[in-house]
Amino acid sequence: MGRLRRRADYRDGPAWRLFRTALALAPHRVCWADLARRLAAVVPPVEVVPLNTVYGIATRAADEAHALAALFNSRWYTALARLRADPARGGFRRFNARVIRELPIPPAGAQIWARLAALGRSAETDDAAVADLLGLDAADRRALDRAADSR
């Protein structure tokens, strides 16, 4: 019991209560697997409760979650994330919060958000638009190509 109460996220109340439930309760969120060959994000329905094998970001609006999913699902975000993610067996990587926190995110209100949100709603992305957003020229794309290849 004392060990549970010494947890960094313990606040008060019974020690057996649930911790870190914000993502499960958030109406708008984007989630991705901790362990995967490529960064693959989804916007789950509100009734789906993410398990401890996924990470996620709670957003203020559905459009933000869908836009982030479209970004994260692009070839270029997979490449950038794979460069920072810890390797695991079989070509898998650990896409934890540290890795995602280091990815470049366009500022709120950027014109690209509406396009990304529309793409994310249909579970699509636009690698060319994301490359332009990141300012990747042909040499950058060639350099990142191997990192993006998750085979």
Contacts in CASP RR format, 6 or more apart in sequence:
PFRMAT RR
TARGET T0000
AUTHOR 0000-0000-0000
METHOD contacts of the structure
MODEL  1
MGRLRRRADYRDGPAWRLFRTALALAPHRVCWADLARRLAAVVPPVEVVP
LNTVYGIATRAADEAHALAALFNSRWYTALARLRADPARGGFRRFNARVI
RELPIPPAGAQIWARLAALGRSAETDDAAVADLLGLDAADRRALDRAADS
R
1 15 0 8 1.000
2 15 0 8 1.000
4 10 0 8 1.000
4 15 0 8 1.000
4 16 0 8 1.000
5 15 0 8 1.000
7 19 0 8 1.000
9 19 0 8 1.000
9 20 0 8 1.000
10 19 0 8 1.000
22 58 0 8 1.000
23 29 0 8 1.000
23 31 0 8 1.000
23 50 0 8 1.000
23 56 0 8 1.000
23 58 0 8 1.000
24 49 0 8 1.000
24 50 0 8 1.000
26 58 0 8 1.000
26 59 0 8 1.000
27 46 0 8 1.000
28 43 0 8 1.000
28 58 0 8 1.000
28 59 0 8 1.000
28 60 0 8 1.000
28 61 0 8 1.000
28 62 0 8 1.000
28 64 0 8 1.000
28 65 0 8 1.000
29 43 0 8 1.000
29 44 0 8 1.000
29 50 0 8 1.000
29 56 0 8 1.000
29 57 0 8 1.000
29 58 0 8 1.000
29 59 0 8 1.000
29 65 0 8 1.000
30 41 0 8 1.000
30 42 0 8 1.000
30 43 0 8 1.000
30 56 0 8 1.000
30 57 0 8 1.000
30 59 0 8 1.000
30 65 0 8 1.000
30 66 0 8 1.000
30 68 0 8 1.000
30 69 0 8 1.000
30 72 0 8 1.000
31 41 0 8 1.000
31 42 0 8 1.000
31 43 0 8 1.000
31 44 0 8 1.000
31 50 0 8 1.000
31 54 0 8 1.000
31 55 0 8 1.000
31 56 0 8 1.000
32 39 0 8 1.000
32 40 0 8 1.000
32 41 0 8 1.000
32 42 0 8 1.000
32 54 0 8 1.000
32 55 0 8 1.000
32 56 0 8 1.000
32 72 0 8 1.000
32 95 0 8 1.000
32 100 0 8 1.000
33 40 0 8 1.000
33 53 0 8 1.000
33 54 0 8 1.000
33 95 0 8 1.000
34 53 0 8 1.000
34 54 0 8 1.000
34 55 0 8 1.000
34 94 0 8 1.000
34 95 0 8 1.000
34 96 0 8 1.000
35 53 0 8 1.000
35 88 0 8 1.000
35 92 0 8 1.000
35 93 0 8 1.000
35 94 0 8 1.000
35 95 0 8 1.000
36 92 0 8 1.000
36 93 0 8 1.000
36 95 0 8 1.000
37 91 0 8 1.000
37 92 0 8 1.000
37 93 0 8 1.000
37 150 0 8 1.000
37 151 0 8 1.000
38 78 0 8 1.000
38 82 0 8 1.000
38 148 0 8 1.000
38 150 0 8 1.000
39 72 0 8 1.000
39 73 0 8 1.000
39 77 0 8 1.000
39 78 0 8 1.000
39 81 0 8 1.000
39 82 0 8 1.000
39 95 0 8 1.000
40 72 0 8 1.000
40 73 0 8 1.000
41 68 0 8 1.000
41 69 0 8 1.000
41 72 0 8 1.000
41 73 0 8 1.000
42 69 0 8 1.000
42 123 0 8 1.000
43 62 0 8 1.000
43 65 0 8 1.000
43 66 0 8 1.000
43 69 0 8 1.000
43 120 0 8 1.000
44 50 0 8 1.000
50 56 0 8 1.000
55 95 0 8 1.000
55 96 0 8 1.000
55 97 0 8 1.000
55 100 0 8 1.000
57 65 0 8 1.000
57 68 0 8 1.000
57 100 0 8 1.000
59 65 0 8 1.000
59 68 0 8 1.000
62 117 0 8 1.000
63 113 0 8 1.000
63 114 0 8 1.000
63 117 0 8 1.000
64 113 0 8 1.000
64 117 0 8 1.000
66 116 0 8 1.000
66 117 0 8 1.000
66 118 0 8 1.000
66 119 0 8 1.000
66 120 0 8 1.000
66 121 0 8 1.000
67 112 0 8 1.000
67 113 0 8 1.000
67 116 0 8 1.000
67 117 0 8 1.000
67 120 0 8 1.000
68 105 0 8 1.000
68 116 0 8 1.000
69 120 0 8 1.000
69 123 0 8 1.000
70 116 0 8 1.000
70 117 0 8 1.000
70 119 0 8 1.000
70 120 0 8 1.000
70 124 0 8 1.000
70 125 0 8 1.000
70 126 0 8 1.000
70 130 0 8 1.000
71 77 0 8 1.000
71 103 0 8 1.000
71 105 0 8 1.000
71 106 0 8 1.000
71 116 0 8 1.000
71 125 0 8 1.000
71 130 0 8 1.000
72 78 0 8 1.000
72 81 0 8 1.000
72 100 0 8 1.000
72 103 0 8 1.000
73 120 0 8 1.000
73 123 0 8 1.000
73 124 0 8 1.000
73 125 0 8 1.000
74 125 0 8 1.000
74 126 0 8 1.000
74 127 0 8 1.000
74 130 0 8 1.000
75 125 0 8 1.000
75 127 0 8 1.000
75 130 0 8 1.000
75 148 0 8 1.000
76 127 0 8 1.000
76 130 0 8 1.000
76 131 0 8 1.000
76 134 0 8 1.000
76 136 0 8 1.000
76 141 0 8 1.000
76 144 0 8 1.000
76 148 0 8 1.000
77 103 0 8 1.000
77 130 0 8 1.000
78 147 0 8 1.000
78 148 0 8 1.000
78 150 0 8 1.000
79 144 0 8 1.000
79 145 0 8 1.000
79 147 0 8 1.000
79 148 0 8 1.000
80 103 0 8 1.000
80 104 0 8 1.000
80 144 0 8 1.000
80 147 0 8 1.000
81 93 0 8 1.000
81 95 0 8 1.000
81 99 0 8 1.000
81 100 0 8 1.000
81 103 0 8 1.000
82 93 0 8 1.000
82 147 0 8 1.000
82 148 0 8 1.000
82 150 0 8 1.000
83 147 0 8 1.000
84 98 0 8 1.000
84 99 0 8 1.000
84 102 0 8 1.000
85 93 0 8 1.000
85 94 0 8 1.000
85 95 0 8 1.000
85 96 0 8 1.000
85 99 0 8 1.000
86 93 0 8 1.000
86 94 0 8 1.000
86 96 0 8 1.000
87 93 0 8 1.000
87 94 0 8 1.000
88 94 0 8 1.000
91 150 0 8 1.000
104 134 0 8 1.000
106 112 0 8 1.000
106 113 0 8 1.000
106 133 0 8 1.000
112 129 0 8 1.000
112 133 0 8 1.000
115 126 0 8 1.000
115 129 0 8 1.000
116 126 0 8 1.000
116 129 0 8 1.000
119 125 0 8 1.000
119 126 0 8 1.000
131 140 0 8 1.000
131 141 0 8 1.000
134 140 0 8 1.000
136 144 0 8 1.000
END
